[in-house]
Amino acid sequence: MTAEHLAERPIRPFISPNTPHIAIAVFTKEEEEEITHQEMTRPPPLLLAALSSILLVVLVLPSTVIFKTTPQLVQFFTIQQPPPERTPTNPVPAEARPTPKKTAGNTTIQQPPAERTPPNPVPGARPPPPKKTAGNTSTDAEQGSEKPGPYHDWEHFDADYNEMMRNLKIYVYPDVHQNSSPFSNIFLPRTNLKKLGNYYSEHAFKTALLSSPLLTSRPEEAHFFYMPFSINLMRYDGRLHSVESINEFVGQYTDRISSEFAFWNASGGADHLYVYCHSVGRDAASSHEGLLNNAIQVTCSSSYSQKLYVSHKDVALPQVWPRPDPADRVLNPPDARDRLVFFAGRKQNARVREKLIALWGNDTSMAVYSNNRSLPYEEGFRRSRYCLSVKGYEVNTARVSDAIHFGCIPVIISDYYDLPLNNVLDWSKFSVIINEQDVEFLKEILLSISEETYLTMYNNLYLVRRHFAWHTPPEDFDSFYMTAYQLWLRRGLHRLSY
């Protein structure tokens, strides 16, 4: 049939007997006259029955029907209206919801209550979970809050975290206890951690693990095996010192444990881990193929632009300076912060720092210093709303945890930084992340943040502080247990029998 014939044929709707949808039919002129004649001669009872059927079908039609016709093919499809959206609750940890206290003009300033320091757990015992609400099995965190919290999904994380606390086990190779070894200083835990500065987290993980209930002396029940050498201590050991010597030492150590113990060979090293904060550590595995490709780096230098760091295999370690417990420090409230921005650091470590100093070093509203700063370091964090963490030699700096510790919103200007705990924490809810190339828009970006958004971020910052602190023995949800949770998510590897 030609297109001309089709154009002459009238179009009539009809109800298909096999489906509750309206379709479109095309008839010839003779067919149209025949149908019209049949309809005119049809007895009234049949017409009433047909109308009743039409009414019944229309009532069950979907809410929206869209018709499409072509000269040769009739098409139809149904669009189902989606259910009304439900705004998910945004939980916050138990006992940590800030309450209104001060006002400035018409803006309510959220001042968090004083933190309560949890009792130190008995060594070998599981730290106490968040308290339950009276008359309810859910925690305060699970009940949510009116404003977005700093977690992606607190309820899921809390349940999985509690399972980890019940089941995760980590075995440490015995070198950590052998005083007679000529390199015992490389393996033994440090007793005085206060002078370790940027490398504090590397040692704090070891001391926390050795005093935690996650430690096991039974390798057959271990999920992971910890190789306790310290890259930081190798760096300052005259027998090693150089990058090449450290790489060779780490490779030989891996060969030794794989020959003396059956655990490495059972998994090819995929359930083994080593921890470091010194930047030299990122090359330490380069002389051993299995260590490089299979073992887990737990590192402060978590840059996913480098081929030696694999984000789905390795773990970003919070880089924390040894500071007093944040539970013992009352945060300076927002209305007492008279500086917009604070930064202090050496500009020669990166071009982005040089650009930052050149652009904003003379701005009186922004305390941006390279060398001769008039504002003491800690005072700058206390008195400023936003504190910059700008890429230096590495993507990471301890300024992120310093800002969190002092209640200053971190502004992270560092491309390719695999942020610590980012599968649990929504960093956009308590920090500002700016591309290095956009540093010239820094002030404009920060001034565009509303007072309400700033206060929400400030309150969320209060909630995440406990995740950026180390304790010995470790305390619930601190840096050690949060890092252990990242390992927990990488468990479940297939092994050969020992």
Secondary structure, DSSP 4 states (H G I P E B T S, - for coil): --HHHHHHS-EEEEE-TTSSSEEEEE--HHHHHHHHHHHHHS-HHHHHHHHHHHHHHHHTS-S-EEEEE-SS-EEEEE-PPPPPP-PPP----TT---EEEEEETTEEEEEPPPP-PPPPPPTTSPPPPPPBPTT-SSBHHHH--SS--SBS-HHHHHHHHHHHHHH--EEE-GGGG-TTSTTHHHHSPPS--TT-GGGHHHHHHHHHHHTSTTEES-GGG-SEEE----HHHHHT-TTT-SHHHHHHHHHHHHHHHHHH-SHHHHHTTTTEEEEE-SGGGGGTTTT-HHHHHTSEEEES--BTTSTT--TTTSEEPP-------GGG-PPPPGGG--EEEEEE--GGG-HHHHHHHHHHTT-TTEEEESS--SS-HHHHHHHEEEEEEE--SSS--THHHHHHHHT-EEEEE-TTB--TTTTTB-GGGT-EE--GGGGGGHHHHHHTS-HHHHHHHHHHHHHHGGGG---SS--TTSHHHHHHHHHHTT--------
